[in-house]
Amino acid sequence: MVDGFGHGNSSAVGPGNLPESSWTAAKIAARFWKFYREKTSTRAITRLQFAEHIGYLLFLKLDHERARRSSRFARTPVAPADAWPNLVLLSGDALHAGLYSLMQELGNQALVDHPERQTASMVFRDAQPWPLDRMAELAKLITEEIDPYQWRAVPQAALGQAFSSLLRDCAEDIDRKIDTGQTLTPVPVLNAVNKVLGVGPDDIVIDPACGTGTTLIAAYKAMQSRDRSAIAGADLDPQMCRLATMNILLNTGRPFSDPAPVRLADTLTRKDPIVRAETGVKPTVAICNPPFKSNGVVPDATMRDDFLAYGDFPTNFLQHLMVTLPQGTRVAVFVPDGVLFGSGAATTVRRTLLKTCAVHTLLRLPTGLFHRKGVKSNILFFTVSTPRPNGKAVTQNLWVYDARTGNHHTNTGNPVVEEDFDDFIAACLPETGLTGRTESERFRRYEVDDLLARPRTSLDLSAHLTPGLEDLGSPGEIAFEVASQLEEAAAYFRKVAEALP
């Protein structure tokens, strides 16, 4: 009962006299990080492991609280009866064994006898407790920070934002997951994307590489819809799927007994939008920031016979969206600079995209915007269509907005804010619609015939500004990018060498 936390089981409240119904996201997150700094071994437990266990414990506590409500409002528990009260009583070896057993039971993928555990099976899939020698710290976390409070009384928005904040504070840990190419997308960028796509309450939004679920949560908030099933995602990293599922649950209030909003899957091996295929519901919007590269997974050139060519991960994700989404789907996909001017598969995909889809906007994002150094990113906006019988390109004009030149941001030193994209949104969405767009210093129109005539159909396009040397990034960022490219080239050469006799 400190730092403004109240106590839901008594009339006493902590300093600040704030009951659970008055908690804020900032206070919740600050309280948890205070515990992490002062009462855990930060060398033994990473910030991401800590945040992940907060998710597990909140799931179990909320499930227990909801089952104990008055009969009119009570929900059947997803976890075994009294799972939470029994867990609170354990310590040491018994706590480790008890939590592990509970994780195994709830994470079981055989759901024939427990269809209500679809979401739980994703939250706890492949989950592991902290090491055995950290059980004293886990017991304190349970008995001091989770059990004493009524978490269902905390405002939904505050609880969801607090968990999302915990994950954002784990950016360095997530950035180290280079085996699956994870990165965090800044929320102001996603909010601008939703506005340009016109995401609304009638949309079904998917993200086939959803990471921690930030993209889907931003879309859900933009929808201003009560349909919690209107967002769905997939990822090939089990840990990201666990975190994304919990993140979505806490931000939307989705019942724990509903089907899981996230699936564990390798999107690039499927010939359908994957995240909505089993329901028969067609997506209307797709937003995707795929891995730009991965040290753990290599693109398989034999996995898709509907692909025109096989390239790196961002090229393949762009192509996947182009060939699998239903006609009329509005798409925003993040791509590195190389996808805009690269040869081979990238050239084939760019040319086909212009000819078969209505590609209308390219946003050049600032260098260093993402947490990983050296990443230069862009967002391509297009609407899925079908080829025209006369062979002419579906795209008419591609508008390029330069938010990179003279505009330097990093996730830590100078993070982007909502206002940074006001001019971009205003330029893209004039009152008269797309036809009312006008050129400016940062906004420029390119006719599709001119683009198709460019060498390799390059989309490495500028506006009317002249970039300076500083727009290439700092010397350290440039060196890091060169090293990354050399590492990637070496990996491909190694694969070729292994295939030679």
C-alpha positions, -999 to +999 in steps of 0.1 A: +000+000+000+026+025-011+032+047-041-005+055-044-016+018-045-047+011-026-059-022-010-090-037-025-097-060+004-099-034+032-110+002+038-074+013+041-056+028+011-020+038+006-004+072+005-023+094-019-056+078-008-060+061-042-081+030-044-076+007-074-103+025-094-081+056-093-048+040-103-030+054-134-008+036-159+022+056-148+018+047-111+013+010-119+044+008-142+065+028-118+055+005-089+065-026-107+098-012-119+106-001-083+101-037-072+123-049-100+152-026-091+150-030-053+138-066-047+150-087-076+184-097-090+185-077-122+215-097-134+196-130-131+162-117-144+160-095-174+134-067-177+116-087-203+114-118-181+101-097-153+074-080-175+064-114-189+058-128-154+037-098-145+015-108-174+013-144-162+004-134-126-022-108-137-038-133-159-042-158-130-053-131-105-079-115-128-092-150-138-097-157-101-113-124-093-137-126-122-148-161-111-155-148-075-178-120-086-215-122-077-234-149-095-249-124-120-215-112-132-192-142-124-173-159-152-163-195-153-126-196-145-102-206-172-075-218-148-082-247-124-104-238-094-084-221-066-053-220-088-044-185-076-051-189-038-031-221-038-002-204-057-001-176-031+005-201-003+036-216-020+073-208-017+107-222-027+107-255-045+070-259-041+063-225-058+086-234-087+069-268-091+034-254-087+038-226-112+056-249-137+027-274-134+001-247-139+020-233-169+021-267-184-016-274-179-028-240-192-002-240-221-014-274-233-023-272-270-047-302-268-079-282-263-105-309-271-117-310-235-110-273-228-121-251-257-123-222-233-085-223-229-076-212-264-063-179-251-047-194-220-029-219-242-012-190-260-004-170-229+013-199-213+026-218-243+062-229-237+063-206-206+089-213-179+091-199-143+121-180-131+150-201-120+146-221-088+170-198-069+147-168-077+116-182-060+119-159-029+117-129-052+088-144-071+070-151-038+074-115-028+061-103-062+030-124-058+022-116-021+033-080-021+024-066-055-003-088-070-024-106-045-034-078-021-052-058-047-084-060-067-071-058-103-105-060-119-113-026-102-084-009-120-096+011-151-091-010-182-073+018-200-048+023-171-041-015-168-036-019-205-014+011-209+007+001-179+015-033-194+022-018-228+045+007-210+064-022-193+070-038-227+082-006-242+107-003-213+120-037-224+130-023-258+167-033-254+158-069-245+134-072-274+160-056-297+184-084-288+160-110-302+178-109-335+170-146-340+135-136-351+142-100-360+120-083-334+117-045-330+093-021-314+073+003-336+068+038-320+031+044-312+030+079-328+040+063-362+012+037-358-014+064-350-004+083-381-007+050-402-042+044-388-053+079-397-040+077-433-056+042-438-089+056-423-092+027-398-127+027-384-153+007-364-163-015-393-128-027-401-111-060-394-074-054-389-046-080-391-009-080-385+010-111-398+042-102-379+026-088-347+055-089-322+042-076-289+008-066-304+014-028-304+002-024-340-031-042-333-037-023-300-031+010-318-056-001-345-082-011-319-080+023-303-083+040-337-114+019-345-133+031-314-152-002-317-165-025-291-157-056-312-127-070-295-124-097-321-118-072-349-080-074-345-059-105-350-022-113-354+004-139-359+041-143-351+067-171-352+083-162-319+065-180-290+075-154-265+062-125-286+029-144-291+026-148-253+033-111-247+011-099-275-018-120-263-016-106-228-010-071-241-042-073-262-062-088-233-053-061-209-058-033-234-092-044-248-109-063-219-113-093-241-126-123-222-100-149-213-123-176-226-125-162-261-104-176-290-068-163-289-063-130-308-028-141-318-015-173-334+019-189-334+027-193-370+053-186-398+032-164-420+054-168-450+046-205-453+009-199-458-011-189-489-038-171-469-040-142-445-035-168-418-048-149-388-084-149-399-085-179-422-102-203-399-131-179-391-140-171-427-138-134-418-119-113-444-096-086-432-102-051-445-069-036-432-034-050-428-006-032-410+028-050-408+063-041-396+080-074-405+115-085-395+140-068-417+164-096-412+168-126-389+199-145-377+177-175-367+155-181-397+165-181-434+139-174-461+130-207-478+130-203-515+108-234-519+080-226-495+056-207-518+046-215-554+024-184-555+054-161-551+068-144-582+103-144-568+121-151-535+140-124-516+147-113-480+122-111-453+107-077-459+105-084-497+087-116-490+063-101-465+054-073-490+047-100-516+027-121-492+004-092-484+001-084-521-009-120-532-030-132-502-051-103-491-086-099-505-094-072-530-100-038-514-078-045-484-060-013-473-023-020-464+005-003-447+038-022-447+072-011-433+101-018-456+139-009-454+155+012-481+168-019-498+133-031-508+128+002-526+159-001-549+172-037-546+177-059-576+163-094-582+132-103-562+128-068-549+126-054-585+100-081-595+079-074-565+080-036-569+070-038-605+042-062-599+029-042-569+026-010-590+009-028-618-016-049-598-023-027-567-031+009-561+001+021-544-006+057-533+018+068-506+054+063-496+065+077-462+103+080-458+109+077-420+137+094-402+170+075-399+175+059-365+138+060-356+137+024-346+157+011-316+182-009-336+209+013-350+214+017-387+178+009-397+164+031-424+127+024-427+098+035-450+061+027-451+043+018-483+006+024-484-015+006-510-049-010-517-050-046-529-066-048-564-065-071-594-046-066-627-064-046-654-074-065-685-057-040-707-024-045-689-021-009-676-009-003-641-035+000-614-014+026-596-018+060-611+003+083-589+027+076-560+031+104-535+063+105-515+065+122-482+100+129-469+100+128-431+137+119-431+156+150-444+167+172-415+146+153-391+165+131-367+149+109-341+159+080-319+139+059-295+158+072-265+174+106-271+147+123-293+117+100-297+089+109-321+057+124-308+022+127-324+028+162-336+058+151-358+033+135-382+007+163-383+020+177-416+022+142-431-014+134-422-027+168-434-008+164-467-022+128-473-058+136-463-069+170-477-106+178-474-111+169-510-096+134-508-066+119-527-073+140-558-069+171-537-033+164-527-008+191-535+030+191-537+051+208-511+087+208-500+083+174-484+055+160-505+060+150-542+040+132-568+054+106-592+034+093-622+034+055-625+046+054-661+077+073-651+083+049-622+079+018-644+104+033-668+131+038-641+160+013-640+149-017-619+116+002-612+134+019-583+113+035-557+142+052-539+124+085-544+129+119-528+107+150-524+120+185-531+145+187-502+182+181-506+195+157-480+226+166-461+253+143-448+237+143-414+206+126-429+226+095-435+229+090-397+258+093-373+292+078-381+284+050-356+251+043-372+267+042-407+294+018-394+268-004-378+248-006-409+279-015-430+288-042-406+252-056-406+252-057-444+286-075-445+273-100-420+242-106-441+262-110-473+286-134-456+257-156-445+244-158-481+279-166-494+282-193-468+250-208-479+261-208-515+295-223-506+278-251-487+257-260-517+287-262-540+304-296-546 
